[in-house]
Amino acid sequence: MKIRARISVTFLVIVATNLVLFSLAIYFISEYFRQRDFYYRLADKARITARLLIEEEQLNPAILRLIERNNLTSLPDEHIIIYGPDNQAIYASADTLHDIVGRHDLLDRVRVQKQLYLRRNAKEVVGLTHHYKNREYVIIASAYDESGLTEMAHLRNILGFALVFSLTLVGISGWMFAGRFLRPISNVIRQVDQIKVSNLNQRVDAGDHSDEIAQLAHTFNSMLDRVQEAFEVQRNFVANASHELRTPLTIITGQIEVTLIKKRTVEEHEAKWKSVLEVIKRLNLLANNLLELAQVSLDDATMKFSEVSLDDAIYQATKLLTTRRPDYHVVFSFENEAETMQSSLTVQGSLSLLISAFHNLMENGCKFSSNNQVEVILGASDKWVTIQFRDNGIGIEEADIKHIYEPFFRAENAKRIHGYGIGLPLTYRIIQLHRGQISVSSRINEGTNFLLKFPKTL
């Protein structure tokens, strides 16, 4: 069932329930007052008849019966019976003695309750007592409320017709209003359905409203912004990765083709193959970096973290770097005394990923510095462990800092130095996975400082 039909049906059911309850309340309240008024009228008529018969001793039952039969105020099918103290009938307006009384205990109930109202065979029956000269009489009166029941029948018909008419009107109006209120959602669905890969820059028209539909449109637009950004990053990534992979493969192919053009000496072959081997090593490094970047770009829910000592991770990253490049140098220092900080450098994380991130930052610091040196400074506060990677290299332009975490981006002043632009994006993603923070400050030809902050293990 569609939302429009669901809203219409729900609204109809709610209104129908209220209308039915309201109609029933009106009907039963009206029925209550009808019975009460008729009982009062019947009781008054019974008391008047008892006074005339019992207190006016000159009026005999036959004359009273004649008066009652010709009384214009008599109620429809009216019958009145008066019983003496010995429960013997001393007056009956008609020969319906047993039809009215019926049960033998009715007179006893009236004498106990003094006043009794009940309904029998569609007729209203009143039982009450009358005291005169220390004697207790019981009066049983019954009549048929023809006009009252007719009015109640009319009321039932009116309420039934009004209920059917109202529910029909509510159903039609509910369907129309549900369609009107859902039209903005339909417009949003139609606009979103028209957005394809070729027009990701198109956005949903949220209008000038501030209701939930406008919030939904704004949410769709925010999602489309992220989708477009991710699509552009992916497209640039694929294009740059293809270019970076194509270049070394082209070099390898060219080297082999040149080598095979003519016969060469063993020394010449050795030089060519060393050159090819160097290119293959770079290609292998690029492939490894791409695989690591793809790995850390997956859902971080699959990552399993454990307690990691950051100083140990930095030591292993330094050992890895200096083994590959003996000409690179890493200088360590602490903001506070090392003994007091040793126990506060533990965080939750992945040792292998942190080693990779630290290795990338130290390699960049050494590679872009004239003295091939980077300084690593460890610090700790109550909630954070901080690590600074400081170099005296070429620096980064202010306009380029916001792009350094994009895959394959390389600043203009860094393009003369070999690299692929993958290390910093990989490092940035690893820091994010560890719920850490990374910031950078730099000056051209003076150096760069990367500041990492990791939350402490609780």
C-alpha positions as CSV (number, residue, x, y, z in Angstrom):
1,M,0.0,0.0,0.0
2,K,1.4,3.4,-1.0
3,I,1.9,6.1,1.6
4,R,-1.0,8.2,0.2
5,A,-3.5,5.4,0.6
6,R,-2.1,4.5,4.0
7,I,-2.4,8.1,5.2
8,S,-6.0,8.3,3.8
9,V,-7.1,5.0,5.4
10,T,-5.5,5.8,8.7
11,F,-7.1,9.3,8.8
12,L,-10.4,7.8,7.8
13,V,-10.2,5.1,10.5
14,I,-9.3,7.7,13.2
15,V,-12.1,10.1,12.1
16,A,-14.6,7.2,11.8
17,T,-13.8,6.0,15.3
18,N,-14.3,9.4,16.8
19,L,-17.5,10.0,14.9
20,V,-18.9,6.6,15.8
21,L,-18.0,7.2,19.5
22,F,-19.5,10.7,19.3
23,S,-22.7,9.4,17.7
24,L,-23.1,6.6,20.2
25,A,-22.6,9.0,23.0
26,I,-25.3,11.3,21.6
27,Y,-27.7,8.4,21.1
28,F,-27.3,6.8,24.5
29,I,-27.4,10.2,26.3
30,S,-30.6,11.0,24.4
31,E,-32.0,7.6,25.3
32,Y,-31.2,8.1,28.9
33,F,-32.9,11.4,29.1
34,R,-35.9,10.0,27.1
35,Q,-36.4,7.2,29.6
36,R,-35.9,9.5,32.6
37,D,-38.4,12.0,31.4
38,F,-40.9,9.3,30.5
39,Y,-40.4,7.6,33.9
40,Y,-41.1,10.9,35.6
41,R,-44.2,11.5,33.6
42,L,-45.5,8.0,34.3
43,A,-44.7,8.3,38.0
44,D,-46.5,11.6,38.3
45,K,-49.5,10.1,36.5
46,A,-49.4,7.1,38.9
47,R,-49.3,9.3,42.0
48,I,-52.2,11.4,40.8
49,T,-54.3,8.3,40.2
50,A,-53.4,6.9,43.6
51,R,-54.4,10.2,45.4
52,L,-57.7,10.3,43.5
53,L,-58.5,6.7,44.4
54,I,-57.2,6.4,47.9
55,E,-57.5,9.9,49.4
56,E,-60.8,10.9,47.6
57,E,-63.1,8.3,49.1
58,Q,-66.1,9.4,47.2
59,L,-64.5,8.5,43.9
60,N,-65.0,4.8,43.1
61,P,-62.8,2.8,40.8
62,A,-65.3,2.6,37.9
63,I,-65.6,6.4,37.7
64,L,-61.8,6.7,37.9
65,R,-61.3,4.2,35.2
66,L,-63.8,6.1,33.0
67,I,-61.9,9.4,33.7
68,E,-58.6,7.8,32.8
69,R,-60.0,6.3,29.6
70,N,-61.2,9.7,28.4
71,N,-58.2,11.8,29.7
72,L,-56.4,13.5,26.8
73,T,-53.2,13.4,28.8
74,S,-53.2,9.6,29.1
75,L,-50.0,8.0,27.8
76,P,-50.1,5.4,25.0
77,D,-51.0,1.9,26.2
78,E,-51.1,3.2,29.8
79,H,-52.0,0.8,32.6
80,I,-52.0,1.5,36.3
81,I,-52.6,-1.0,39.1
82,I,-52.8,-0.1,42.8
83,Y,-52.2,-2.8,45.5
84,G,-53.2,-2.6,49.0
85,P,-51.1,-3.5,52.1
86,D,-52.1,-7.1,51.6
87,N,-50.8,-7.1,48.0
88,Q,-54.4,-7.4,46.7
89,A,-55.2,-5.2,43.7
90,I,-57.7,-2.5,44.6
91,Y,-57.6,-0.8,41.3
92,A,-56.6,-1.7,37.7
93,S,-57.1,0.6,34.7
94,A,-57.3,-2.4,32.4
95,D,-57.4,-6.2,32.6
96,T,-53.6,-6.5,32.4
97,L,-52.8,-7.4,36.0
98,H,-50.6,-10.3,35.4
99,D,-49.0,-8.8,32.2
100,I,-47.7,-5.9,34.2
101,V,-46.6,-7.6,37.4
102,G,-45.4,-10.8,36.0
103,R,-42.9,-11.8,38.6
104,H,-44.2,-12.4,42.2
105,D,-41.3,-10.6,43.8
106,L,-42.0,-7.3,42.0
107,L,-44.2,-5.9,44.7
108,D,-41.7,-6.9,47.4
109,R,-38.9,-5.2,45.5
110,V,-41.0,-2.0,45.3
111,R,-41.8,-2.0,49.0
112,V,-38.1,-2.4,49.8
113,Q,-36.8,0.2,47.2
114,K,-39.8,2.5,47.5
115,Q,-39.3,3.5,43.8
116,L,-38.5,1.1,40.9
117,Y,-37.9,1.7,37.2
118,L,-37.7,-1.1,34.6
119,R,-38.5,-2.0,31.1
120,R,-40.5,-5.0,30.0
121,N,-41.7,-6.0,26.5
122,A,-40.8,-2.6,25.1
123,K,-42.9,-0.8,27.8
124,E,-41.6,1.4,30.6
125,V,-42.7,0.2,34.0
126,V,-42.7,2.3,37.2
127,G,-43.2,0.9,40.7
128,L,-43.6,3.2,43.7
129,T,-45.2,3.3,47.1
130,H,-47.9,5.6,48.5
131,H,-48.6,6.1,52.2
132,Y,-51.9,7.2,53.5
133,K,-53.3,6.8,57.1
134,N,-50.4,4.6,58.1
135,R,-51.1,2.2,55.3
136,E,-48.6,1.5,52.4
137,Y,-50.0,1.1,48.9
138,V,-48.0,-0.1,45.9
139,I,-48.6,1.5,42.5
140,I,-47.4,-0.2,39.3
141,A,-47.8,1.8,36.2
142,S,-46.7,1.0,32.6
143,A,-47.0,2.7,29.3
144,Y,-45.4,2.8,25.8
145,D,-43.4,5.8,25.0
146,E,-44.5,6.0,21.4
147,S,-43.4,9.6,20.6
148,G,-40.1,9.2,22.5
149,L,-39.2,5.9,20.7
150,T,-40.2,7.5,17.4
151,E,-37.9,10.4,18.0
152,M,-35.1,8.0,18.9
153,A,-35.6,6.1,15.7
154,H,-35.4,9.4,13.8
155,L,-32.2,10.2,15.7
156,R,-30.7,6.8,14.7
157,N,-31.5,7.5,11.1
158,I,-30.1,11.0,11.2
159,L,-26.9,9.8,13.0
160,G,-26.5,6.9,10.6
161,F,-27.0,9.1,7.5
162,A,-24.7,11.8,8.9
163,L,-22.0,9.2,9.7
164,V,-22.1,7.7,6.2
165,F,-22.1,11.2,4.6
166,S,-19.3,12.5,6.9
167,L,-17.1,9.5,6.3
168,T,-17.5,9.7,2.6
169,L,-16.6,13.4,2.7
170,V,-13.6,12.7,5.0
171,G,-12.4,9.9,2.8
172,I,-12.5,12.1,-0.3
173,S,-10.9,15.1,1.4
174,G,-8.3,12.9,3.1
175,W,-7.3,11.4,-0.2
176,M,-7.1,14.9,-1.8
177,F,-5.1,16.4,1.1
178,A,-2.8,13.4,1.3
179,G,-2.0,13.8,-2.3
180,R,-1.4,17.5,-1.9
181,F,0.9,17.1,1.1
182,L,2.8,14.3,-0.6
183,R,3.2,16.1,-3.8
184,P,6.5,17.7,-2.7
185,I,7.9,14.2,-1.9
186,S,6.8,13.0,-5.3
187,N,8.7,16.0,-6.8
188,V,11.8,15.1,-4.8
189,I,11.6,11.5,-6.0
190,R,11.1,12.6,-9.6
191,Q,14.1,15.0,-9.4
192,V,16.3,12.5,-7.7
193,D,15.3,9.8,-10.3
194,Q,16.5,12.2,-13.1
195,I,20.0,12.5,-11.6
196,K,22.4,10.2,-13.4
197,V,26.2,9.8,-13.7
198,S,26.2,12.4,-16.5
199,N,24.5,15.1,-14.4
200,L,25.7,14.6,-10.8
201,N,25.9,18.4,-10.5
202,Q,22.1,18.6,-10.6
203,R,20.4,19.2,-7.3
204,V,17.0,18.8,-5.8
205,D,14.9,22.0,-5.6
206,A,14.2,22.4,-1.8
207,G,12.1,25.6,-2.3
208,D,11.9,28.3,0.3
209,H,10.2,26.2,3.0
210,S,11.7,25.0,6.2
211,D,9.5,21.9,6.8
212,E,10.5,18.2,6.8
213,I,10.2,18.0,3.0
214,A,12.7,20.8,2.5
215,Q,15.0,19.1,5.1
216,L,14.7,15.9,3.1
217,A,15.7,17.8,-0.1
218,H,18.6,19.4,1.7
219,T,19.7,16.0,2.9
220,F,19.5,14.6,-0.6
221,N,21.6,17.5,-1.9
222,S,24.2,17.0,0.8
223,M,24.4,13.3,-0.1
224,L,24.7,14.2,-3.8
225,D,27.5,16.6,-2.9
226,R,29.4,13.7,-1.2
227,V,28.6,11.3,-4.0
228,Q,29.8,13.8,-6.6
229,E,33.0,14.5,-4.6
230,A,33.6,10.8,-4.2
231,F,33.0,10.2,-7.9
232,E,35.4,13.0,-8.9
233,V,38.0,11.6,-6.5
234,Q,37.6,8.1,-7.9
235,R,37.7,9.4,-11.4
236,N,40.9,11.4,-10.7
237,F,42.3,8.5,-8.8
238,V,41.8,6.1,-11.7
239,A,43.2,8.6,-14.2
240,N,46.2,9.4,-12.1
241,A,46.8,5.7,-11.2
242,S,46.6,4.8,-14.9
243,H,49.1,7.5,-15.7
244,E,51.5,6.5,-12.9
245,L,51.3,2.9,-13.8
246,R,51.6,3.5,-17.6
247,T,54.8,5.6,-17.2
248,P,57.1,2.9,-15.6
249,L,55.7,0.2,-17.9
250,T,56.5,2.4,-20.9
251,I,60.0,2.9,-19.6
252,I,60.5,-0.8,-19.1
253,T,59.2,-1.5,-22.6
254,G,61.4,1.1,-24.1
255,Q,64.5,-0.1,-22.2
256,I,63.9,-3.7,-23.4
257,E,63.2,-2.6,-27.0
258,V,66.4,-0.5,-27.1
259,T,68.4,-3.4,-25.7
260,L,67.1,-5.8,-28.3
261,I,67.8,-3.4,-31.3
262,K,71.5,-4.6,-31.5
263,K,74.0,-6.8,-29.8
264,R,75.5,-5.3,-26.7
265,T,78.2,-6.1,-24.3
266,V,77.7,-7.7,-21.0
267,E,78.4,-4.4,-19.2
268,E,75.8,-2.6,-21.4
269,H,73.2,-5.4,-20.7
270,E,73.9,-5.1,-17.0
271,A,73.5,-1.4,-17.0
272,K,70.2,-1.7,-18.9
273,W,68.8,-4.4,-16.6
274,K,69.8,-2.4,-13.5
275,S,67.8,0.5,-14.9
276,V,64.9,-1.7,-15.6
277,L,65.2,-3.2,-12.1
278,E,65.0,0.2,-10.6
279,V,61.9,1.1,-12.5
280,I,60.3,-2.3,-11.5
281,K,61.1,-1.5,-7.8
282,R,59.3,1.8,-8.2
283,L,56.4,0.1,-9.9
284,N,56.2,-2.4,-7.1
285,L,56.3,0.4,-4.5
286,L,53.5,2.2,-6.3
287,A,51.4,-1.0,-6.4
288,N,52.0,-1.6,-2.7
289,N,50.9,1.9,-1.9
290,L,47.8,1.6,-4.0
291,L,46.9,-1.6,-2.2
292,E,47.4,-0.1,1.2
293,L,45.3,2.9,0.3
294,A,42.5,0.7,-0.9
295,Q,42.8,-1.4,2.3
296,V,42.4,1.6,4.6
297,S,39.6,3.0,2.5
298,L,37.4,0.0,3.4
299,D,34.9,0.1,6.3
300,D,36.8,0.6,9.5
301,A,34.4,-1.8,11.2
302,T,36.6,-4.6,9.8
303,M,39.7,-3.3,11.5
304,K,40.8,-5.0,14.7
305,F,42.7,-2.7,17.1
306,S,44.8,-3.6,20.1
307,E,47.0,-1.6,22.4
308,V,50.0,-0.1,20.6
309,S,53.0,1.8,22.0
310,L,53.6,4.7,19.7
311,D,57.3,5.0,20.6
312,D,57.7,1.4,19.5
313,A,55.8,2.0,16.3
314,I,58.0,5.0,15.5
315,Y,61.2,3.0,16.3
316,Q,60.1,0.2,13.9
317,A,59.2,2.8,11.2
318,T,62.6,4.5,11.6
319,K,64.4,1.1,11.4
320,L,62.5,0.3,8.2
321,L,63.3,3.7,6.7
322,T,67.0,3.8,7.5
323,T,67.4,0.2,6.3
324,R,66.1,1.2,2.9
325,R,67.8,4.6,2.8
326,P,70.9,4.7,5.0
327,D,71.4,8.3,4.0
328,Y,68.2,9.4,5.8
329,H,68.4,10.5,9.4
330,V,65.7,10.6,12.2
331,V,66.3,12.7,15.4
332,F,64.1,11.9,18.4
333,S,63.1,14.2,21.3
334,F,60.5,14.3,24.0
335,E,58.5,17.3,25.2
336,N,58.7,16.0,28.8
337,E,61.1,13.5,30.5
338,A,61.1,10.2,28.7
339,E,60.7,8.2,31.9
340,T,57.4,9.9,32.9
341,M,56.0,9.7,29.4
342,Q,56.8,6.0,28.7
343,S,53.6,4.7,30.3
344,S,51.3,7.3,28.6
345,L,52.2,6.6,24.9
346,T,49.8,3.7,24.5
347,V,46.8,3.9,22.2
348,Q,44.3,1.6,20.6
349,G,45.3,0.9,17.0
350,S,47.0,-1.2,14.4
351,L,50.7,-1.5,14.7
352,S,51.3,-2.2,11.0
353,L,49.2,0.8,9.8
354,L,50.8,3.2,12.3
355,I,54.3,2.1,11.1
356,S,53.2,2.8,7.5
357,A,51.9,6.2,8.4
358,F,55.0,7.2,10.4
359,H,57.3,5.8,7.7
360,N,55.6,8.0,5.1
361,L,55.9,11.2,7.2
362,M,59.5,10.5,8.0
363,E,60.4,9.6,4.4
364,N,58.8,12.8,3.2
365,G,60.6,14.9,5.8
366,C,64.0,13.4,4.8
367,K,63.3,13.4,1.1
368,F,62.3,17.1,0.8
369,S,65.1,18.3,3.2
370,S,68.6,19.2,1.9
371,N,70.2,17.4,4.9
372,N,67.9,14.4,4.6
373,Q,66.9,14.7,8.2
374,V,63.5,14.8,10.1
375,E,62.9,15.5,13.8
376,V,60.3,13.5,15.7
377,I,59.0,15.0,18.9
378,L,56.7,13.0,21.2
379,G,54.5,14.5,23.8
380,A,51.5,13.6,26.0
381,S,48.7,15.3,27.8
382,D,45.8,14.0,29.9
383,K,43.8,12.9,26.9
384,W,46.1,13.0,23.9
385,V,49.4,11.6,22.7
386,T,51.1,14.0,20.3
387,I,53.8,13.4,17.7
388,Q,55.4,16.1,15.6
389,F,57.4,15.4,12.4
390,R,59.5,18.5,11.7
391,D,61.9,19.1,8.8
392,N,63.8,22.0,7.2
393,G,62.8,21.2,3.6
394,I,61.2,23.1,0.7
395,G,57.9,23.6,2.5
396,I,54.4,23.7,1.1
397,E,52.5,26.6,-0.5
398,E,49.5,27.8,1.5
399,A,47.2,27.1,-1.4
400,D,48.4,23.6,-1.8
401,I,48.0,22.5,1.8
402,K,44.3,21.8,1.4
403,H,45.0,19.4,-1.5
404,I,47.9,17.4,0.0
405,Y,45.6,14.6,1.2
406,E,44.2,14.0,-2.3
407,P,45.6,10.9,-4.0
408,F,48.3,11.7,-6.6
409,F,48.3,15.4,-5.8
410,R,51.8,16.9,-5.9
411,A,52.7,20.5,-5.2
412,E,54.5,22.5,-7.9
413,N,57.7,22.8,-5.9
414,A,57.8,19.0,-5.2
415,K,57.3,17.7,-8.8
416,R,61.1,17.8,-9.4
417,I,61.5,15.3,-6.6
418,H,60.4,11.7,-7.3
419,G,57.2,10.6,-5.8
420,Y,53.6,9.5,-6.5
421,G,51.5,11.6,-4.1
422,I,50.1,8.5,-2.3
423,G,51.9,8.7,1.0
424,L,50.1,11.6,2.6
425,P,46.5,10.4,1.6
426,L,47.4,7.0,3.0
427,T,48.7,8.6,6.2
428,Y,45.6,10.8,6.5
429,R,43.2,7.9,6.2
430,I,45.2,5.8,8.8
431,I,45.0,8.7,11.3
432,Q,41.3,8.9,10.7
433,L,40.9,5.2,11.4
434,H,42.6,5.7,14.7
435,R,40.2,8.6,15.6
436,G,43.2,10.9,15.6
437,Q,43.8,14.4,14.2
438,I,46.5,15.7,11.8
439,S,47.4,19.3,11.1
440,V,50.2,20.8,9.1
441,S,52.1,24.2,9.2
442,S,54.7,25.1,6.6
443,R,56.8,27.9,5.2
444,I,58.4,27.9,1.8
445,N,62.2,27.0,2.0
446,E,62.0,26.9,5.8
447,G,60.3,23.6,6.5
448,T,57.1,21.7,7.4
449,N,55.7,20.5,10.7
450,F,53.1,17.7,10.8
451,L,51.3,17.4,14.2
452,L,49.5,14.1,15.0
453,K,47.2,13.7,18.0
454,F,45.9,10.3,19.2
455,P,43.3,9.8,21.9
456,K,44.7,7.9,24.9
457,T,43.6,4.4,25.8
458,L,40.9,4.6,28.5
